[in-house]
Amino acid sequence: MNAGPTTTRPVIKLLAIIEADRVTGPAKNLISFSTKAIDHAFSDLPAIETSVATFRRGLAETENGFIAAARAAGIEAGYIDERFRFDTRVLRSLRELVNRRNPSIIQTHGVKAHFLMRLSGLWRSRPWVAFHHGYTATDLKMRAYNQLDRWSLRAAARVVTVSEEFAGELASRGVRPEKITVIQNAVDREKLSDPREQDVSELRKRLGLIGREMVVISAGRLSREKGHVDLVEAFSELRHTHPELNAKLVIAGEGPERNRIAKAVESLRLSDCIKLAGHVSDVGPLYAIADVFALPSHSEGSPNVLLEAMAAGLPIVAARVGGVPEIVTNEEDALLVEPRNKTKMAEALARILTDRELAARLASNARGRVRRAHSVESRVRSLVSLYSQLTPEIRLKERPVPPALETVLESSQLQTRRARAADGPPQRAL
């Protein structure tokens, strides 16, 4: 459990439910908030005492990486067990978890957690804050889940999203605008400062960077909407137009697109100068080896990797999508290009790699902007303010958790009729 808050501060107990098996963007933000929100630096605010849970299917033989990291940070963490996909007992597990931890507020991340929260009915007795991080529309199944999520989110007391563009999309899909709050992501600058020379040297060696190459870095989940195949093709153009740069491209991350990216690298005969680094847990050395950071995404909200690159002092080339233009301005603190435009991406990378004055100016401006607008401290204060607005309602309206939540699925026909009468039900369950 978190180190205890001071006795003079009111305490808000928060239960966060997230589907995560490692510390990626949303999980990283959750751990950062949980550790900071009880810090004495925020003694003028209520203390947020956070516990977290994620889903575990079957008998897992190894520790979940996210749960291990949360516990290492002093956060109470555990599992919601399920035997198999569509296991109806997960609702009972969720109910038992809420009864055991007795939170003031329940917070959810991701389609699955949102859906189970709405289906359970727990939101009728406790304030529910749903975090919307954008959607991954890689196949028909995910598109169906995304449609389902819009039904789920309508019942939340508040929906926190990361960009004004996402807020507009949610409102157009039936989430009431007054329920939506935009809070962009933040970056902990201290964790990116001054990586050890030994770590940087070892990373360069592992990636085969042994000369005086110019290095382009991209990082993130390897999924279709991140546009990494576009970046590979843009890098091929860069190598053709500027062979004198001896440039190398490093793509860090894991995901379903890895094989497709590897095939693109092989087909363009670029295996000697494009490295797929896999998941990199310590990003400090990764940014330290780079001359420029590339974000070729087709869609984005408030990307953590962009904020990290800014804080690390890297010049940036990014696709002009989603919330990216809300974070950086073209020609001021980054170069922005249209998504999927490989030629423009290659030209922008070449500008930075051949114009050191431009690179230094963009990097300096970006670092200043992220310090001003994306500090962990400002994000903590925004979230605590939101939770404080919700907690008075608990004292007025709190009542026992419904005793028969586990029968919700058994009476699915009744649920369906009620949902249709209200606002349109999902067509299928998770």
N, C-alpha and C positions, 0 to 999 in steps of 0.2 A: 504493500500500500504506500501511497505518497507519504513523505515525511509530514508530520502533522502541522496544520496551519496554526497560527497564533490564536490564542483563546479570545482575543478581542475582536477578531474578524468574524462576521457571519459566514457560514459555510453552505455552499450549494453542492449537493452530491449529484454527480453526473455519471451516467452509464452510457458508454459509447460502444455501439455494435458495428463492426466493420468486417467485411470479407477480405482477409489479407493473409498471405502466407510468408511474406517478407516485407521489409521496410521500403516500400515504394513511396511515391509522392503523398497521397492522403494519409498513409500510416505514419510517415515521417512528421507531417504537420500535427497529427494527433498527439504523438509522443512529445513533440516540442511544446505544444500548448499545455499538456498535462503537467509537465515538469515546471514550466514557467508560472502557471496560474496560481501556484501556492507560494511563490517566491516572496520574500519580504520586500522586494522592490515594488510590489503591488499591494502594499499594506493598506492603501486607501480604498481598495476594492474588496468585495466578497471573495473568499478563497474558494476555488473550484476544486473539490476533491473528486478526482476522476478514477473510475475503474473501466476496464475495456474487456471486450469479449469478441471472439471470432468463431467461425464455424469449423467443426472437426467431423469428418465423415469416417466411420469405421474406427479401427484401432490404429491410430497413427504411430509409427515406430520411431519417428524422429520429432524433436521439438520444433514447433512452428517458429520460423525466424522472427515474425512480428511479435509473437507472445514472449519469446525469449528476450527481445530487445526492450519490450515494455517492462518486463519484470526487472531487467538489469537497470532500468531507469527509476525503479522504485514504485512502479504503478501496479496496482492490483489488476491481474489479468487472468483470464480463463477461457473456457470453451463452451460453446453451445453444441451439444453432440447430436448427430443425425446418423442413422444407419445407412441410408442410401438417398439418392435424389428423390424428391417429392415425399420424403418421410413426414407423415402427418404429426409424429411425436415431437417434431421440432418446436411446435407451438407450446407444448407442455414444458419443454426445456426452457423456452424463452420466459414463460410465466414463472417458473421456479427461480430463474436467475433474477428476475425483477423483484420477486418476493424476498429473496435472500439479500440482495444489495440495497433494496428500498431507495432508489434514486429520487431526487427532486425532479430531474429532467432526464429524458431518454434521448440519445442522439444516435442517428443511423447514417451509415455511409454505403452507398451502392444499391443496385436494383434489388438484390435479394433481401437485404436487411430492410429496405423500405417496404417491400411487399409484405414480408412477415409481420412487420410492425402494424401496418394498416389492417391486415387480415386478423391479427390477434385481438384488436379492440383495445389494446393497452393505452392508445392515444386518447381514449375517452376519459381516463382517470389521471393521466400524468402528461405534462407538456412534452411534446415531441418536436425535436429540431432535426430536420433532414438535410444532410449535406449533399448537394448536387455538384458533381465534378465533371459533367459532360458525358457524352455517350460514345461507345465504341460500336460502330455499325459495320462490322466485318462480314456478317452473314445474316441470313433470314432469321435465324433463331435470336440473335442479338437485337435485330430490329424489332422483333415481337416483344422482347423483354423491355426494350426502351419505351414502346407504347404502353406497356403495362405499368412502367414506372410513373408515367404521368398521371395515371389513375391513383396510384399509391400516394403521390406527393400532395394531392389535393386535401388530404386529411391532416397533414402536418400543421402544427401551430405556427412554425416558421420554416422556410426553406432558405438555406444559405447557399448561394452560388458564387462563382469566382469571377464573373465578368458581366458587364451590362448586356452584352449580346446574349449570353445564356439566360439572363433574367427576362429579356424580351421573348425568347423562345418559349420559356416556361409559361409566361403569361398568355401567350398565344395558344398554348395547349391546355388551358383551363385552370392553372394555378393562380389564385387571386393575387394581383400585384401587391396588395398591402401585406401579404405574407412573405414576400420575397425580400431578402437582404443580400446585398452584394458585399462580400469581404474577400478581397484578393489575397492570394497566398503571400507568405513572408519567407525570408531566408535568414538563417542564423549565420551571420558573417564570421563569427569566431571559429566555427568549424571548418571554414575554408581558408583560413589565413595560415601562411607559412608552413606548408607541408614539409616533412623531413626530406632532406636531400637524398638520403638513402632510399626512401620510398619512391621518390621520383625516378631515381636511377634504376631501381628494380623494375618499375613499370615500363620504362623505355626499353629495357632489355627484353622483358617479356613480350613486348609488341614488335620487337625487331627494329626499333628506331635507334640506329647506331651511328648515323651520320649527322649532317647539318640540314636535315629535311625541314621544310615548312609543314606544319601539322595542322590539319583541320579536324576538329572534334565534333561529334554529335552524340547525344546520349538520350536515353528514354526507352520506354517499352517498345519492343519491336512488333508493332501492329500496323495494319494497313494504313490507318489514318495518319500515322506519323510520317509517312512519305519518304522512308529511307531509300527505297528503290529509286525514286526521283533524284535523291542526293547522289547516289552512286552514278547515275547517268550524267548528272551535272558535273560531277568530279571527273568523269571521263572527258567531257568537253574541256574542263580546266587543264587537264594534263595535255590535251592536244594543242590548245592555244598558248599555253605557257609551260613548255617542257623545261625551261630553265629554272623553274621554281623547285623542281625535285620534290613536289608535294606528296604527302601521305595523308590518308583519311582513316580515322579511327572511329568506329561506331560502337558505343558501349550500351549494353542492355540485353535483355532476353525477351522472347515472346514468339507468337505463332508465325511471324514473318521471317524468322531467321533463315530458314531454308530458301525462301524466295529471294532474299537479299544475297545469300551466298551464291545462288545460281546466277544472279545478275552480275555479280563480281566476276565469276568464272567466265561467263559468256563474253564479257568485255575485256577479258584477259588482264584483269587488274589485281590479281591475287597478291602480287608482289608489293603493291602500294595501298591496298585497302585491308584493314585489319578489323575483324569482328572480335571485340574484347570481352564479350559476355557481360554478366552482371559485375559492376564495380561498386563495392560497398563503401570504400573511402574515395570520394570524388575529388578531394584536394589535389592529390598527385595528377589525376586525370586532367584537370584544368591547367595545372602547372606546365604540362608538356605541350600545350596548345598555342598556336598563333592566332586562331580564329575559331569561334563556335558557330555551328550551323544548325538551324532549326527549320527543317523542310516540311513541316506538318501541313496536312489538309484541313485540320480543325484543331483548335486549342481553346483552353479556358484561361487559366493563369499558371502557365507551366513553371514548375519548380526548377527545372534545368535551366530555363532562361534566366530566372532570378539568380541562380547559383553562378552562372557564367558572368552575369553583370557584377555580382559581388566579388568574384575572383579576378576582375579587371581584364576580361577578354573582350575584344571587339566582336561584334555579332552580326551575322546575316540571318534573317528570319523571314518566313513566309508571312504575308499580311493576312492573317486569319484570326477569327474569334477575338479573344481578349488581348492578343499580342499588341495591337496598336494602342491599347489602353495602358500598356506598360512601357513601351518604347516608341520614339518618334523617328521617322525616317530622316536620315542624314544628320540627325542631332546626337542620338546615342545608339543607333544601329542602322544597318541598311536593310530595308524591307523590300521584298519582291513578291510578285503574285504567286500563289501556290501552283505547283505543277509546271512552272515555267523554268525548265532546266537551264536554258541559255542565260536567262537573267540571273539565276542563282550562281552559275559559273562566273559570269561577269562581275557580280558583286564580291564573290570570294577573291577573284583576281585583283580587284581594286584594293581590298584590304591587305592582301599579301604583297602587293607591289608598292603601296603607299604607306610607309610607316607613320608619317605625320597624321594621316587620316585615321589609321588604326589606333594611335595613341589618343587622339581627340575623342573618338567614339567610346573607347574603353573608359576614359576618365569621366566622361559625362554619364555613362551608364552606371558606373560605380557610385557616383554622387546621387543619382536618381534612386537607386535601390536603397541607399542609406536613408534618404528622406521619406520615401513613400512605401517601403516594404519591410519595415523592421518587425521583428517578432514582438516587440513591445506594443506597437500600435495594433497589431492583430489581436493580441491577448486582450487589450482594453476593449476593442470592438466586440469581441465574443462575450466577455464578462458582462458588458453592458446589455447585450441581448439576453443573456441568461437571467440577469437581474430583473429585466422587464417581465419575464415569465414566472418567476418564483412567487410573487404575491398571489397569483391565481391558484397556486397549489393550496395555500392555507384556506382559501375560500371554498375551493371545489373538491379537494381531495376526498376520495372515498375508496373503500376496499377494492382491490383488483378483482374483476369478475371471476367467480370460482370455477367456471366451467369453460375456460378458453379452449381446452383440448377438444371440446365438442364442436368447434367452429367448422372444421372441415366436414365433420359428419353431417352437418346440416347445411351443406353447400347450396342446395336448391333454394332454401330460404334466403341465404346470404346473397345469392345471385339476383333474386327478385328484388330485394331491398336495394342492392347496388344499382341495378338498372333504373329503378325509380329515382334514385338520387342523382347519379352523374355518370352512368355508363361503366359497366364492370370490365375486368380483364377477360380475355377470351381463353386464356390458358394460364395455368399456374407454373411457378418455377419448378 
